[in-house]
């Protein structure tokens, strides 16, 4: 047992150190971008602020400057898909996505005052707007595939693709409203009714509302 602990502990420390370095780079980039604007900050300046080399920045963020703004991209996509694929057996897909989006809207990250500033930075910067569109499309495709797999439909199913598209638009809609949680509830209610009607088998054997996907 002691030998096993001895082998795994250094790996744990290495992972924590890598995570800390990655966070330091992302934090430095965000601070500089918000202070001076995206186009006025170089990768070298970010590296100096984070006390790392330029090559280290690219090792952690191979997507370049844009990836520094959207440093949670991969994690957000994974959590979005997991909300559908790892949901409890008694939770429908619409219920799972509503809970996921509500959790995002009320998270400390989203409530951080810098989040609104970051959103405005993205809106004002063409390169970031384009990156954001491409990122959203990846998330949309990943969600559509997960929906298709969960409902036994083809991966290119238009119903799943449409539901993924309009569901992700809910976050943008909610972000523009005084009460994001209420906005999510109302938008998802509208979408959920369409989804439930579309995926429910016809005839007397149709499941009850609590059993629907």
C-alpha positions, 0 to 999 in steps of 0.5 A: 500500500505504501508503495502504491501511495508513493507512486501516485502522489507525485503524479497528483502533485504534477496535475495540481501544478499543471492546473495551477499554471493553466489557471494562472495563465488564463487569469493573467490573460483575462486581466490584461484583456479587460484592462487594455483590450484584446487586440492590444495584448500580446501572448508574450505579455501574457506569458510575462504576467503569468511568469511563464514562457511563451511556449508554455502558454501555447502548450496549455492553450494551443488554440492561441489568444482566442482560446485564452478567453474561452479557457473553459470551452472543453469542460463546458462541452463535456458538462453539457453532454454529461447533463444528458447522458449521465442524468438520473433515470427518473429525469427527462432530457428537458429537465436535465438541460433546464437544471444544467442551464440554471446551474450555469446561470447561478454559478459563482463564475457567471455571477462574477462581475468580470463575466459581463465585462468578458461578454462585452469584450467578445461582442466588441472583438471580431476574432472573439465573436468568430471563435465564439460562433465556432465554439457554440457550433461544436457544442451544438453538434456534440449535444445533438449527437448525445440527444440522438444517441439517447433517443435512438435516432440517427446522428444527423437527425434534424429534430435533435439538431434543431433542439440542440440549436434552440436550447443553446440559444436559451443562455444568450436569451437569459443573459439579456434578461433581468432574471436569467433563471426565470428566462431559462424556465420560460424558454425551456418550457416552450422548447420542452413542450415541442420536444416532448410532443415530437419524441413521444410515441403515438397511440395508447402506449405513449408514456406519461409526462414523468416517463418521457425523455 
